[in-house]
Amino acid sequence: MTIAEIGDIIEFKEGLQGIVEKVNENSVIVDLTYMEDFDESSMEEKTVINHKRYTIIHSANK
């Protein structure tokens, strides 16, 4: 399992995407305002995702 780093863009839960803001031992805190249609949704700006539940789609270091 690859753990995301700060600035990485991850995808989780049926296509939602966000930018990693903080990496914890078992999870990451993600900023969801990255998504184009965020304003149209009724979601909170940030959420916590377990390392087992996401895929890195763009690494900030590459």
PQR file with spaces between the fields and no chain letter, atoms N, CA, C, O and H, PARSE charges and radii, in Angstrom:
ATOM       1  N    MET     1       0.841   -1.177    0.000 -0.4000 1.5000
ATOM       2  CA   MET     1       0.000    0.000    0.000 -0.0000 2.0000
ATOM       3  C    MET     1       0.892    1.250    0.000  0.5500 1.7000
ATOM       4  O    MET     1       1.778    1.392    0.843 -0.5500 1.4000
ATOM       5  N    THR     2       0.647    2.137   -0.944 -0.4000 1.5000
ATOM       6  CA   THR     2       1.377    3.391   -1.020 -0.0000 2.0000
ATOM       7  C    THR     2       0.605    4.463   -0.258  0.5500 1.7000
ATOM       8  O    THR     2      -0.596    4.634   -0.469 -0.5500 1.4000
ATOM       9  H    THR     2      -0.072    2.021   -1.629  0.4000 1.0000
ATOM      10  N    ILE     3       1.278    5.171    0.611 -0.4000 1.5000
ATOM      11  CA   ILE     3       0.641    6.220    1.400 -0.0000 2.0000
ATOM      12  C    ILE     3       0.848    7.561    0.712  0.5500 1.7000
ATOM      13  O    ILE     3       1.958    7.898    0.300 -0.5500 1.4000
ATOM      14  H    ILE     3       2.253    5.031    0.783  0.4000 1.0000
ATOM      15  N    ALA     4      -0.233    8.317    0.595 -0.4000 1.5000
ATOM      16  CA   ALA     4      -0.172    9.630   -0.050 -0.0000 2.0000
ATOM      17  C    ALA     4       0.650   10.603    0.776  0.5500 1.7000
ATOM      18  O    ALA     4       0.842   10.421    1.978 -0.5500 1.4000
ATOM      19  H    ALA     4      -1.135    8.043    0.930  0.4000 1.0000
ATOM      20  N    GLU     5       1.134   11.646    0.099 -0.4000 1.5000
ATOM      21  CA   GLU     5       1.887   12.700    0.758 -0.0000 2.0000
ATOM      22  C    GLU     5       1.137   14.019    0.591  0.5500 1.7000
ATOM      23  O    GLU     5       0.226   14.113   -0.231 -0.5500 1.4000
ATOM      24  H    GLU     5       0.979   11.794   -0.878  0.4000 1.0000
ATOM      25  N    ILE     6       1.508   15.017    1.350 -0.4000 1.5000
ATOM      26  CA   ILE     6       0.866   16.324    1.260 -0.0000 2.0000
ATOM      27  C    ILE     6       0.990   16.853   -0.163  0.5500 1.7000
ATOM      28  O    ILE     6       2.074   16.840   -0.745 -0.5500 1.4000
ATOM      29  H    ILE     6       2.249   14.940    2.018  0.4000 1.0000
ATOM      30  N    GLY     7      -0.131   17.318   -0.724 -0.4000 1.5000
ATOM      31  CA   GLY     7      -0.159   17.848   -2.081 -0.0000 2.0000
ATOM      32  C    GLY     7      -0.581   16.854   -3.136  0.5500 1.7000
ATOM      33  O    GLY     7      -0.896   17.247   -4.259 -0.5500 1.4000
ATOM      34  H    GLY     7      -1.012   17.328   -0.251  0.4000 1.0000
ATOM      35  N    ASP     8      -0.595   15.567   -2.805 -0.4000 1.5000
ATOM      36  CA   ASP     8      -1.039   14.547   -3.761 -0.0000 2.0000
ATOM      37  C    ASP     8      -2.542   14.681   -4.006  0.5500 1.7000
ATOM      38  O    ASP     8      -3.293   15.104   -3.127 -0.5500 1.4000
ATOM      39  H    ASP     8      -0.339   15.247   -1.892  0.4000 1.0000
ATOM      40  N    ILE     9      -2.956   14.321   -5.196 -0.4000 1.5000
ATOM      41  CA   ILE     9      -4.386   14.274   -5.520 -0.0000 2.0000
ATOM      42  C    ILE     9      -4.801   12.815   -5.453  0.5500 1.7000
ATOM      43  O    ILE     9      -4.198   11.953   -6.092 -0.5500 1.4000
ATOM      44  H    ILE     9      -2.346   13.978   -5.910  0.4000 1.0000
ATOM      45  N    ILE    10      -5.841   12.550   -4.668 -0.4000 1.5000
ATOM      46  CA   ILE    10      -6.311   11.181   -4.500 -0.0000 2.0000
ATOM      47  C    ILE    10      -7.754   11.058   -4.960  0.5500 1.7000
ATOM      48  O    ILE    10      -8.493   12.038   -5.049 -0.5500 1.4000
ATOM      49  H    ILE    10      -6.330   13.251   -4.148  0.4000 1.0000
ATOM      50  N    GLU    11      -8.127    9.815   -5.250 -0.4000 1.5000
ATOM      51  CA   GLU    11      -9.508    9.506   -5.635 -0.0000 2.0000
ATOM      52  C    GLU    11     -10.029    8.451   -4.667  0.5500 1.7000
ATOM      53  O    GLU    11      -9.312    7.530   -4.277 -0.5500 1.4000
ATOM      54  H    GLU    11      -7.527    9.019   -5.178  0.4000 1.0000
ATOM      55  N    PHE    12     -11.293    8.608   -4.290 -0.4000 1.5000
ATOM      56  CA   PHE    12     -11.891    7.697   -3.323 -0.0000 2.0000
ATOM      57  C    PHE    12     -13.394    7.688   -3.507  0.5500 1.7000
ATOM      58  O    PHE    12     -13.958    8.568   -4.157 -0.5500 1.4000
ATOM      59  H    PHE    12     -11.876    9.357   -4.607  0.4000 1.0000
ATOM      60  N    LYS    13     -14.029    6.700   -2.939 -0.4000 1.5000
ATOM      61  CA   LYS    13     -15.481    6.615   -2.832 -0.0000 2.0000
ATOM      62  C    LYS    13     -16.224    7.060   -4.100  0.5500 1.7000
ATOM      63  O    LYS    13     -16.784    8.155   -4.147 -0.5500 1.4000
ATOM      64  H    LYS    13     -13.571    5.985   -2.411  0.4000 1.0000
ATOM      65  N    GLU    14     -16.222    6.213   -5.105 -0.4000 1.5000
ATOM      66  CA   GLU    14     -16.997    6.433   -6.327 -0.0000 2.0000
ATOM      67  C    GLU    14     -16.608    7.693   -7.094  0.5500 1.7000
ATOM      68  O    GLU    14     -17.483    8.402   -7.591 -0.5500 1.4000
ATOM      69  H    GLU    14     -15.767    5.323   -5.066  0.4000 1.0000
ATOM      70  N    GLY    15     -15.330    7.979   -7.198 -0.4000 1.5000
ATOM      71  CA   GLY    15     -14.858    9.052   -8.064 -0.0000 2.0000
ATOM      72  C    GLY    15     -14.646   10.404   -7.429  0.5500 1.7000
ATOM      73  O    GLY    15     -14.299   11.353   -8.133 -0.5500 1.4000
ATOM      74  H    GLY    15     -14.619    7.402   -6.795  0.4000 1.0000
ATOM      75  N    LEU    16     -14.839   10.537   -6.127 -0.4000 1.5000
ATOM      76  CA   LEU    16     -14.546   11.814   -5.482 -0.0000 2.0000
ATOM      77  C    LEU    16     -13.044   12.027   -5.466  0.5500 1.7000
ATOM      78  O    LEU    16     -12.281   11.070   -5.338 -0.5500 1.4000
ATOM      79  H    LEU    16     -15.120    9.767   -5.555  0.4000 1.0000
ATOM      80  N    GLN    17     -12.606   13.292   -5.598 -0.4000 1.5000
ATOM      81  CA   GLN    17     -11.187   13.601   -5.614 -0.0000 2.0000
ATOM      82  C    GLN    17     -10.894   14.754   -4.671  0.5500 1.7000
ATOM      83  O    GLN    17     -11.763   15.576   -4.382 -0.5500 1.4000
ATOM      84  H    GLN    17     -13.226   14.070   -5.702  0.4000 1.0000
ATOM      85  N    GLY    18      -9.663   14.802   -4.198 -0.4000 1.5000
ATOM      86  CA   GLY    18      -9.245   15.878   -3.322 -0.0000 2.0000
ATOM      87  C    GLY    18      -7.747   15.939   -3.193  0.5500 1.7000
ATOM      88  O    GLY    18      -7.029   15.043   -3.638 -0.5500 1.4000
ATOM      89  H    GLY    18      -8.957   14.134   -4.433  0.4000 1.0000
ATOM      90  N    ILE    19      -7.278   17.023   -2.569 -0.4000 1.5000
ATOM      91  CA   ILE    19      -5.853   17.247   -2.356 -0.0000 2.0000
ATOM      92  C    ILE    19      -5.533   16.939   -0.898  0.5500 1.7000
ATOM      93  O    ILE    19      -6.208   17.419    0.012 -0.5500 1.4000
ATOM      94  H    ILE    19      -7.861   17.751   -2.208  0.4000 1.0000
ATOM      95  N    VAL    20      -4.497   16.134   -0.690 -0.4000 1.5000
ATOM      96  CA   VAL    20      -4.087   15.751    0.657 -0.0000 2.0000
ATOM      97  C    VAL    20      -3.481   16.961    1.369  0.5500 1.7000
ATOM      98  O    VAL    20      -2.548   17.585    0.863 -0.5500 1.4000
ATOM      99  H    VAL    20      -3.949   15.744   -1.430  0.4000 1.0000
ATOM     100  N    GLU    21      -4.022   17.285    2.550 -0.4000 1.5000
ATOM     101  CA   GLU    21      -3.516   18.405    3.341 -0.0000 2.0000
ATOM     102  C    GLU    21      -2.700   17.956    4.536  0.5500 1.7000
ATOM     103  O    GLU    21      -1.790   18.661    4.970 -0.5500 1.4000
ATOM     104  H    GLU    21      -4.779   16.778    2.961  0.4000 1.0000
ATOM     105  N    LYS    22      -3.022   16.775    5.075 -0.4000 1.5000
ATOM     106  CA   LYS    22      -2.288   16.268    6.231 -0.0000 2.0000
ATOM     107  C    LYS    22      -2.284   14.746    6.183  0.5500 1.7000
ATOM     108  O    LYS    22      -3.277   14.119    5.815 -0.5500 1.4000
ATOM     109  H    LYS    22      -3.762   16.202    4.721  0.4000 1.0000
ATOM     110  N    VAL    23      -1.161   14.171    6.557 -0.4000 1.5000
ATOM     111  CA   VAL    23      -1.026   12.715    6.603 -0.0000 2.0000
ATOM     112  C    VAL    23      -0.938   12.293    8.060  0.5500 1.7000
ATOM     113  O    VAL    23      -0.062   12.743    8.797 -0.5500 1.4000
ATOM     114  H    VAL    23      -0.355   14.680    6.856  0.4000 1.0000
ATOM     115  N    ASN    24      -1.856   11.423    8.467 -0.4000 1.5000
ATOM     116  CA   ASN    24      -1.866   10.860    9.814 -0.0000 2.0000
ATOM     117  C    ASN    24      -1.388    9.418    9.762  0.5500 1.7000
ATOM     118  O    ASN    24      -1.089    8.906    8.684 -0.5500 1.4000
ATOM     119  H    ASN    24      -2.568   11.057    7.868  0.4000 1.0000
ATOM     120  N    GLU    25      -1.313    8.766   10.896 -0.4000 1.5000
ATOM     121  CA   GLU    25      -0.828    7.385   10.947 -0.0000 2.0000
ATOM     122  C    GLU    25      -1.692    6.437   10.118  0.5500 1.7000
ATOM     123  O    GLU    25      -1.162    5.593    9.396 -0.5500 1.4000
ATOM     124  H    GLU    25      -1.556    9.182   11.772  0.4000 1.0000
ATOM     125  N    ASN    26      -3.010    6.567   10.213 -0.4000 1.5000
ATOM     126  CA   ASN    26      -3.914    5.637    9.535 -0.0000 2.0000
ATOM     127  C    ASN    26      -4.787    6.294    8.467  0.5500 1.7000
ATOM     128  O    ASN    26      -5.605    5.620    7.842 -0.5500 1.4000
ATOM     129  H    ASN    26      -3.441    7.254   10.799  0.4000 1.0000
ATOM     130  N    SER    27      -4.625    7.588    8.253 -0.4000 1.5000
ATOM     131  CA   SER    27      -5.527    8.293    7.341 -0.0000 2.0000
ATOM     132  C    SER    27      -4.893    9.577    6.811  0.5500 1.7000
ATOM     133  O    SER    27      -3.805    9.977    7.226 -0.5500 1.4000
ATOM     134  H    SER    27      -3.960    8.135    8.761  0.4000 1.0000
ATOM     135  N    VAL    28      -5.608   10.209    5.879 -0.4000 1.5000
ATOM     136  CA   VAL    28      -5.216   11.523    5.373 -0.0000 2.0000
ATOM     137  C    VAL    28      -6.403   12.470    5.503  0.5500 1.7000
ATOM     138  O    VAL    28      -7.556   12.040    5.483 -0.5500 1.4000
ATOM     139  H    VAL    28      -6.492    9.885    5.541  0.4000 1.0000
ATOM     140  N    ILE    29      -6.114   13.751    5.636 -0.4000 1.5000
ATOM     141  CA   ILE    29      -7.151   14.779    5.605 -0.0000 2.0000
ATOM     142  C    ILE    29      -7.096   15.396    4.216  0.5500 1.7000
ATOM     143  O    ILE    29      -6.037   15.809    3.745 -0.5500 1.4000
ATOM     144  H    ILE    29      -5.177   14.100    5.653  0.4000 1.0000
ATOM     145  N    VAL    30      -8.278   15.452    3.557 -0.4000 1.5000
ATOM     146  CA   VAL    30      -8.350   15.820    2.153 -0.0000 2.0000
ATOM     147  C    VAL    30      -9.216   17.060    1.967  0.5500 1.7000
ATOM     148  O    VAL    30     -10.285   17.176    2.566 -0.5500 1.4000
ATOM     149  H    VAL    30      -9.138   15.116    3.940  0.4000 1.0000
ATOM     150  N    ASP    31      -8.744   17.994    1.127 -0.4000 1.5000
ATOM     151  CA   ASP    31      -9.509   19.185    0.749 -0.0000 2.0000
ATOM     152  C    ASP    31     -10.313   18.846   -0.506  0.5500 1.7000
ATOM     153  O    ASP    31      -9.738   18.589   -1.563 -0.5500 1.4000
ATOM     154  H    ASP    31      -7.876   17.901    0.641  0.4000 1.0000
ATOM     155  N    LEU    32     -11.621   18.845   -0.388 -0.4000 1.5000
ATOM     156  CA   LEU    32     -12.497   18.461   -1.492 -0.0000 2.0000
ATOM     157  C    LEU    32     -12.820   19.610   -2.447  0.5500 1.7000
ATOM     158  O    LEU    32     -13.429   19.381   -3.491 -0.5500 1.4000
ATOM     159  H    LEU    32     -12.088   19.053    0.471  0.4000 1.0000
ATOM     160  N    THR    33     -12.429   20.832   -2.116 -0.4000 1.5000
ATOM     161  CA   THR    33     -12.744   21.975   -2.988 -0.0000 2.0000
ATOM     162  C    THR    33     -11.990   21.888   -4.312  0.5500 1.7000
ATOM     163  O    THR    33     -12.248   22.676   -5.221 -0.5500 1.4000
ATOM     164  H    THR    33     -11.934   21.018   -1.267  0.4000 1.0000
ATOM     165  N    TYR    34     -11.075   20.952   -4.430 -0.4000 1.5000
ATOM     166  CA   TYR    34     -10.343   20.703   -5.677 -0.0000 2.0000
ATOM     167  C    TYR    34     -11.287   20.289   -6.807  0.5500 1.7000
ATOM     168  O    TYR    34     -11.025   20.588   -7.972 -0.5500 1.4000
ATOM     169  H    TYR    34     -10.865   20.311   -3.691  0.4000 1.0000
ATOM     170  N    MET    35     -12.368   19.611   -6.474 -0.4000 1.5000
ATOM     171  CA   MET    35     -13.295   19.107   -7.493 -0.0000 2.0000
ATOM     172  C    MET    35     -14.025   20.262   -8.182  0.5500 1.7000
ATOM     173  O    MET    35     -14.448   21.218   -7.531 -0.5500 1.4000
ATOM     174  H    MET    35     -12.580   19.368   -5.528  0.4000 1.0000
ATOM     175  N    GLU    36     -14.167   20.162   -9.498 -0.4000 1.5000
ATOM     176  CA   GLU    36     -14.825   21.216  -10.274 -0.0000 2.0000
ATOM     177  C    GLU    36     -16.262   21.444   -9.843  0.5500 1.7000
ATOM     178  O    GLU    36     -16.723   22.585   -9.814 -0.5500 1.4000
ATOM     179  H    GLU    36     -13.824   19.386  -10.027  0.4000 1.0000
ATOM     180  N    ASP    37     -16.979   20.379   -9.509 -0.4000 1.5000
ATOM     181  CA   ASP    37     -18.394   20.497   -9.162 -0.0000 2.0000
ATOM     182  C    ASP    37     -18.628   20.576   -7.650  0.5500 1.7000
ATOM     183  O    ASP    37     -19.725   20.282   -7.175 -0.5500 1.4000
ATOM     184  H    ASP    37     -16.605   19.452   -9.533  0.4000 1.0000
ATOM     185  N    PHE    38     -17.592   20.974   -6.891 -0.4000 1.5000
ATOM     186  CA   PHE    38     -17.737   21.035   -5.435 -0.0000 2.0000
ATOM     187  C    PHE    38     -18.842   22.000   -5.015  0.5500 1.7000
ATOM     188  O    PHE    38     -19.614   21.688   -4.109 -0.5500 1.4000
ATOM     189  H    PHE    38     -16.701   21.213   -7.277  0.4000 1.0000
ATOM     190  N    ASP    39     -18.933   23.164   -5.654 -0.4000 1.5000
ATOM     191  CA   ASP    39     -19.937   24.171   -5.282 -0.0000 2.0000
ATOM     192  C    ASP    39     -21.359   23.654   -5.447  0.5500 1.7000
ATOM     193  O    ASP    39     -22.270   24.115   -4.760 -0.5500 1.4000
ATOM     194  H    ASP    39     -18.305   23.417   -6.390  0.4000 1.0000
ATOM     195  N    GLU    40     -21.554   22.703   -6.350 -0.4000 1.5000
ATOM     196  CA   GLU    40     -22.884   22.156   -6.610 -0.0000 2.0000
ATOM     197  C    GLU    40     -23.256   21.044   -5.632  0.5500 1.7000
ATOM     198  O    GLU    40     -24.408   20.611   -5.586 -0.5500 1.4000
ATOM     199  H    GLU    40     -20.814   22.329   -6.908  0.4000 1.0000
ATOM     200  N    SER    41     -22.285   20.586   -4.855 -0.4000 1.5000
ATOM     201  CA   SER    41     -22.546   19.494   -3.921 -0.0000 2.0000
ATOM     202  C    SER    41     -22.824   20.050   -2.529  0.5500 1.7000
ATOM     203  O    SER    41     -22.582   21.226   -2.255 -0.5500 1.4000
ATOM     204  H    SER    41     -21.349   20.937   -4.892  0.4000 1.0000
ATOM     205  N    SER    42     -23.329   19.200   -1.671 -0.4000 1.5000
ATOM     206  CA   SER    42     -23.616   19.622   -0.301 -0.0000 2.0000
ATOM     207  C    SER    42     -22.652   18.956    0.677  0.5500 1.7000
ATOM     208  O    SER    42     -23.049   18.539    1.765 -0.5500 1.4000
ATOM     209  H    SER    42     -23.525   18.246   -1.894  0.4000 1.0000
ATOM     210  N    MET    43     -21.390   18.861    0.283 -0.4000 1.5000
ATOM     211  CA   MET    43     -20.374   18.210    1.116 -0.0000 2.0000
ATOM     212  C    MET    43     -19.606   19.240    1.930  0.5500 1.7000
ATOM     213  O    MET    43     -19.583   20.428    1.608 -0.5500 1.4000
ATOM     214  H    MET    43     -21.067   19.199   -0.601  0.4000 1.0000
ATOM     215  N    GLU    44     -18.982   18.753    2.990 -0.4000 1.5000
ATOM     216  CA   GLU    44     -18.054   19.576    3.762 -0.0000 2.0000
ATOM     217  C    GLU    44     -16.807   19.818    2.914  0.5500 1.7000
ATOM     218  O    GLU    44     -16.560   19.087    1.955 -0.5500 1.4000
ATOM     219  H    GLU    44     -19.001   17.789    3.252  0.4000 1.0000
ATOM     220  N    GLU    45     -16.024   20.831    3.256 -0.4000 1.5000
ATOM     221  CA   GLU    45     -14.817   21.152    2.497 -0.0000 2.0000
ATOM     222  C    GLU    45     -13.716   20.123    2.684  0.5500 1.7000
ATOM     223  O    GLU    45     -12.916   19.901    1.775 -0.5500 1.4000
ATOM     224  H    GLU    45     -16.224   21.425    4.035  0.4000 1.0000
ATOM     225  N    LYS    46     -13.663   19.493    3.849 -0.4000 1.5000
ATOM     226  CA   LYS    46     -12.595   18.538    4.143 -0.0000 2.0000
ATOM     227  C    LYS    46     -13.185   17.257    4.689  0.5500 1.7000
ATOM     228  O    LYS    46     -14.277   17.241    5.256 -0.5500 1.4000
ATOM     229  H    LYS    46     -14.312   19.673    4.588  0.4000 1.0000
ATOM     230  N    THR    47     -12.423   16.167    4.501 -0.4000 1.5000
ATOM     231  CA   THR    47     -12.839   14.872    5.038 -0.0000 2.0000
ATOM     232  C    THR    47     -11.607   14.046    5.378  0.5500 1.7000
ATOM     233  O    THR    47     -10.495   14.365    4.956 -0.5500 1.4000
ATOM     234  H    THR    47     -11.536   16.180    4.039  0.4000 1.0000
ATOM     235  N    VAL    48     -11.814   12.995    6.134 -0.4000 1.5000
ATOM     236  CA   VAL    48     -10.742   12.080    6.535 -0.0000 2.0000
ATOM     237  C    VAL    48     -10.951   10.764    5.799  0.5500 1.7000
ATOM     238  O    VAL    48     -12.054   10.217    5.790 -0.5500 1.4000
ATOM     239  H    VAL    48     -12.718   12.736    6.477  0.4000 1.0000
ATOM     240  N    ILE    49      -9.883   10.258    5.179 -0.4000 1.5000
ATOM     241  CA   ILE    49      -9.949    9.012    4.409 -0.0000 2.0000
ATOM     242  C    ILE    49      -8.862    8.061    4.907  0.5500 1.7000
ATOM     243  O    ILE    49      -7.697    8.445    5.012 -0.5500 1.4000
ATOM     244  H    ILE    49      -8.987   10.702    5.186  0.4000 1.0000
ATOM     245  N    ASN    50      -9.240    6.835    5.210 -0.4000 1.5000
ATOM     246  CA   ASN    50      -8.303    5.795    5.611 -0.0000 2.0000
ATOM     247  C    ASN    50      -7.371    5.476    4.446  0.5500 1.7000
ATOM     248  O    ASN    50      -7.776    5.530    3.285 -0.5500 1.4000
ATOM     249  H    ASN    50     -10.187    6.524    5.125  0.4000 1.0000
ATOM     250  N    HIS    51      -6.119    5.142    4.763 -0.4000 1.5000
ATOM     251  CA   HIS    51      -5.133    4.821    3.720 -0.0000 2.0000
ATOM     252  C    HIS    51      -5.583    3.671    2.813  0.5500 1.7000
ATOM     253  O    HIS    51      -5.173    3.609    1.654 -0.5500 1.4000
ATOM     254  H    HIS    51      -5.789    5.098    5.706  0.4000 1.0000
ATOM     255  N    LYS    52      -6.407    2.777    3.316 -0.4000 1.5000
ATOM     256  CA   LYS    52      -6.871    1.635    2.526 -0.0000 2.0000
ATOM     257  C    LYS    52      -7.961    2.016    1.533  0.5500 1.7000
ATOM     258  O    LYS    52      -8.308    1.211    0.669 -0.5500 1.4000
ATOM     259  H    LYS    52      -6.740    2.827    4.258  0.4000 1.0000
ATOM     260  N    ARG    53      -8.504    3.213    1.636 -0.4000 1.5000
ATOM     261  CA   ARG    53      -9.709    3.578    0.888 -0.0000 2.0000
ATOM     262  C    ARG    53      -9.495    4.564   -0.257  0.5500 1.7000
ATOM     263  O    ARG    53     -10.471    5.075   -0.806 -0.5500 1.4000
ATOM     264  H    ARG    53      -8.222    3.867    2.338  0.4000 1.0000
ATOM     265  N    TYR    54      -8.252    4.845   -0.631 -0.4000 1.5000
ATOM     266  CA   TYR    54      -8.024    5.802   -1.723 -0.0000 2.0000
ATOM     267  C    TYR    54      -6.953    5.316   -2.691  0.5500 1.7000
ATOM     268  O    TYR    54      -6.205    4.378   -2.414 -0.5500 1.4000
ATOM     269  H    TYR    54      -7.459    4.430   -0.186  0.4000 1.0000
ATOM     270  N    THR    55      -6.909    5.992   -3.841 -0.4000 1.5000
ATOM     271  CA   THR    55      -5.887    5.746   -4.849 -0.0000 2.0000
ATOM     272  C    THR    55      -5.241    7.077   -5.200  0.5500 1.7000
ATOM     273  O    THR    55      -5.936    8.073   -5.400 -0.5500 1.4000
ATOM     274  H    THR    55      -7.517    6.754   -4.066  0.4000 1.0000
ATOM     275  N    ILE    56      -3.927    7.100   -5.276 -0.4000 1.5000
ATOM     276  CA   ILE    56      -3.223    8.324   -5.669 -0.0000 2.0000
ATOM     277  C    ILE    56      -3.324    8.454   -7.187  0.5500 1.7000
ATOM     278  O    ILE    56      -2.911    7.555   -7.919 -0.5500 1.4000
ATOM     279  H    ILE    56      -3.362    6.291   -5.113  0.4000 1.0000
ATOM     280  N    ILE    57      -3.876    9.580   -7.661 -0.4000 1.5000
ATOM     281  CA   ILE    57      -3.989    9.773   -9.120 -0.0000 2.0000
ATOM     282  C    ILE    57      -2.968   10.759   -9.653  0.5500 1.7000
ATOM     283  O    ILE    57      -2.696   10.780  -10.853 -0.5500 1.4000
ATOM     284  H    ILE    57      -4.212   10.311   -7.067  0.4000 1.0000
ATOM     285  N    HIS    58      -2.391   11.586   -8.768 -0.4000 1.5000
ATOM     286  CA   HIS    58      -1.320   12.489   -9.186 -0.0000 2.0000
ATOM     287  C    HIS    58      -0.439   12.793   -7.973  0.5500 1.7000
ATOM     288  O    HIS    58      -0.924   13.275   -6.949 -0.5500 1.4000
ATOM     289  H    HIS    58      -2.612   11.569   -7.793  0.4000 1.0000
ATOM     290  N    SER    59       0.837   12.511   -8.096 -0.4000 1.5000
ATOM     291  CA   SER    59       1.757   12.742   -7.000 -0.0000 2.0000
ATOM     292  C    SER    59       2.326   14.158   -7.092  0.5500 1.7000
ATOM     293  O    SER    59       2.693   14.608   -8.178 -0.5500 1.4000
ATOM     294  H    SER    59       1.231   12.119   -8.927  0.4000 1.0000
ATOM     295  N    ALA    60       2.400   14.849   -5.982 -0.4000 1.5000
ATOM     296  CA   ALA    60       2.922   16.209   -5.937 -0.0000 2.0000
ATOM     297  C    ALA    60       4.433   16.234   -6.206  0.5500 1.7000
ATOM     298  O    ALA    60       4.973   17.271   -6.592 -0.5500 1.4000
ATOM     299  H    ALA    60       2.102   14.483   -5.100  0.4000 1.0000
ATOM     300  N    ASN    61       5.107   15.117   -6.006 -0.4000 1.5000
ATOM     301  CA   ASN    61       6.558   15.056   -6.159 -0.0000 2.0000
ATOM     302  C    ASN    61       7.020   14.717   -7.567  0.5500 1.7000
ATOM     303  O    ASN    61       8.222   14.676   -7.828 -0.5500 1.4000
ATOM     304  H    ASN    61       4.669   14.275   -5.693  0.4000 1.0000
ATOM     305  N    LYS    62       6.098   14.476   -8.465 -0.4000 1.5000
ATOM     306  CA   LYS    62       6.514   14.100   -9.837 -0.0000 2.0000
ATOM     307  C    LYS    62       6.234   15.195  -10.805  0.5500 1.7000
ATOM     308  O    LYS    62       6.517   15.054  -11.995 -0.5500 1.4000
ATOM     309  H    LYS    62       5.121   14.508   -8.253  0.4000 1.0000
